[in-house]
């Protein structure tokens, strides 16, 4: 991928929620750069802050949530300064659009499929109703809806789950966004349909040249679609790198644990690996490394002082004291030490579906 400019820059962002008389610190001092035309995957366990982070890019935090520190700069516009819905009208949908994981909650059940796409075209592209219908039918065709012209006047209940998700994608693209946020859009779909949706998003990105943020807890999806990866834990980004760096040269023990949890790495008859313990409460002040209580490689300093980011390469950095020159040298878990060879073996045996319908490609061939 050629070097592109940063389209969105997040600096020292913190987001909190007032819950009764308590404060939940959902995002804690996060910084992130998003490049034009790239696909960034944000991964982590449920509750790690993935969706909250990206909702702050579109002003869609719940009423009890607010940005307490930091900035979000989108192409020269300071999004972190916007407070009212009216201020977000030129950004939300038109510049930054979101696809959510449940298409039924995104579609109006009493309006036809075509009308829901057309009204977005009229609003964001300033087209007439006739022009909007033509564009809507074209988008339906491009997102894989057969006989789009005939199905324009059908209702959501007449579409399968996979087809409804395609319509949600068509609605998002009708806005002609520069950034498309995909919030676990394939979670409710079976493996075959998931593969089709992922390939569709990749094809449309190549055609329309938008930037994609893909939120997921599925590392298989990450390998299939991402250029870069940001790993989140307890409201912080703790490791970033290219997809190859995260899969083949991970540095943070939490990333090691996520990779070790891949079902494809388990041996038949053995129990699958799971990360012990639970994430810390975000209602309480976290001292040191948030992952320390669950980290078998934790040192005394991990419980006392938050680690800084250590640079592994120009594209790869991780927030762990293990990268400090004074730290003892430790080996990552045996299960992920030869991940490249392991993936290659599984793919040859046709048992590894990380790459969906691109099973003959390796990460090195992205």
Secondary structure, DSSP 8 states (H G I E B T S, - for coil): -----EEEEEEEEEEEEEETTEEEEEEEEEEEEEETT-EEEEE-STTSSHHHHHHTTTT---TTEEEEEEEEEETTEEGGG--SHHHHTTTBTTTEEEE-S-HHHHS-TTSBHHHHHHHHHHHHH---HHHHHHHHHHHHHHTT-TTHHHHTT-BGGGS-HHHHHHHHHHHHHHTT-SEEEEESTTTTS-HHHHHHHHHHHHHHHHHH--EEEEEES-HHHHHHH-SEEEEEETTEEEEEEEHHHHHHS--SHHHHHHHHT-GGGS-TTS------S----TTS---S-TTGGG-TT--GGGGTS----EESSSS-EE--GGGSTTS------GGGTTHHHHHHHHHHTT---TTTT-TT--GGG-
